[in-house]
């Protein structure tokens, strides 16, 4: 197996080569919408598959209350919930891209599946996770210090010192239509 690493929008496969699968894990939404389906169609063999998944924080009805508490800190430091983004998606209720895939006219036999799970984190592990998020990387040091200090303080007050963070993911798989 060969794995090519680079910008999908400008990448060119070797002459005459097509693929059975184009796969993106939590990155499809970053690709230019005007290019991504067309490019995937072009590099796939007839009948090949496009598969991508997206994951995000979901909020179960019986979820950890710390996220409501921490939202107040995010608001205080000037990092409120992004406008236009659903504030509290529930497990099993993440939107899929079926309509967008089908509207491209390039793919059919679309199958979507949603998966939900929960991870328990101690403070330092959770903060290491937050340090991978663009919004947290972009924060000023004083904002991260305030937020992370509050996470550590609140979790230290809990008997187990942990928070429960539910996640949801939507996997989408579609078959390429037509000939090259």
Secondary structure, DSSP 8 states (H G I E B T S, - for coil): -----S-TTT----TT--EEEEEEES-GGGS-TTTHHHHHHHHEEEEEEEEEEEEEE---TT--THHHHHHHHHHHTT----TTS-TT--TT-----HHHHHHTSSEEEEEEEEEEEEEEEEHHHHHHHHTTSHHHHTS-HHHHHHHHHHHHHHHHTSSS-EEEEEEEEEEEEEEE-S--
